[in-house]
Amino acid sequence: MGYAESKITPGLALPRALAARVPFYYGWIVLACLCCAGFARQGPAVATFSIFVEPLTRDFGWSRLAVSGAVSLGGLLAALISPLIGPLLDRRGSRLVLCLAVMVNGVALLLLSLTPSLLVFYLLFCIARMNWAGPFDLGIYGGLSNWFLARRTRAASIATLPQALGLIAMPLIAQIAIAQNGWRAGWTALGAVVLLVGFVPVWLLLVRRPEDMGLQPDPAAPAASPRVTAAGTPDPVFSRAQALRTASFWLLMLFTVVIYPVQAGVSLHQASHLVQRGLDPTTAALIVSSFSLASAITTIGCGFLPRRWPIRFPLALGGMLATAGTLLMPGIEAAAQGYLAGALFGAGIGAVLTLLPVAWADYFGRTHYGAIRGMALSMQVLAQAAGPVLSGALYDWTGTYTLSLHCFAALSGLSILAALAARRP
């Protein structure tokens, strides 16, 4: 489709003018917008929220269970709305979905500074967490999949990094504001950062598809077709109904359901387990940081994987690394063992977080990515919610995390088989 023949999309005046001037592919500007949205996404992340737990419970007298329930309820709401958001993403694109998600989250975080009661806190924070788990994930990786085919894995690794940086920066921003003017100032600072970083570039510069600007997706080397996901492999077009009839859909779904309880369950209770194994809290915190560092390094490394490799093999490798790290954790007796287990587990989870969205796009195409991924995302959110519950329940029953870690090792081992079996449909 030529430029003059392309469908006129509202809000494209500035992007079209910019695309005509920049000497490189406009998709890299789109990717920068998605990175900004990914950074802003972490405003209501669990790590950020953990900064507020102590002052909120102290000032209002709420129990830790009551405060933590907002996280789980927000995840449940995300599981319910994700299948509805997906088709909207396919019709209207990431710009609308992400602008709404950023705006709603920014306003919700600002209003949390005025929290008068637990009911109001639940209402506002659950909305923010619902957006974090659903619309943000679909919008970021849906937009990425539309603009990148041959370089999709590299683009996904780049888009995942700002989310990790946001997970580091947002708690620090909140803590600095709280130290100066209390927890209400912390919510205000987060809301302002989310709106400033996430909304402006997405609203001004994000475009639904390259075809809307008369461009082709991800122009690769001159000898390659711009519509390939790997060497010689055309970009597929599956409807949601067609995807549901393939074994690959259910195998990727199985991979999701068994690996995400491990990711959430081990991550949340990792520090407590290390302290119980006799390590001091400072060492435990450093080991948890090594987990995050290994995850970030793996995210970068995934961007350099050859696209000719079937993505199920790197996914299986991610499951293997997570399994190895989980198996080592029950026997930790020294800091060195903790660092090794944390690094292996972090590397495996980093690979999964980066490559799984790419696998959905590679297998079923970008035309109906939102509708297909939306269904999988519902199960992913529920699986993440189940992991901490399983780990906590088994700890209350046995007094240690050993049994839960063995269960998680078995689940991540099953993810290896599911990934290897999930051939491209």
Secondary structure, DSSP 8 states (H G I E B T S, - for coil): --TTTS---TT-HHHHHHHHH-SS-THHHHHHHHHHHHHHHTTT-HHHHHHHHHHHHHHH---HHHHHHHHHHHHHHHHHHHHHHHHHHHHH-HHHHHHHHHHHHHHHHHHHTT--SHHHHHHHHHHHHHHHHTHHHHHHHHHHHHH-STTHHHHHHHHHHHHHHHHHHHHHHHHHHHHHH-HHHHHHHHHHHHIIIIIHHHHHH--S-GGGGT--SS---TTS-TTEEETTEE-----HHHHHTSHHHHHHHHHHHHHHHHHHHHHHHHHHHHHHTT--HHHHHHHHHHHHHHHHHHHHHHTTS-TTS-THHHHHHHHHHHHHHHHHGGG--SHHHHHHHHHHHHHHHHHHHHHHHHHHHHHH-STTHHHHHHHHHHHHHHHHHHHHHHHHHHHHHHSSSHHHHHHHHHHHHHHHHHHHH----
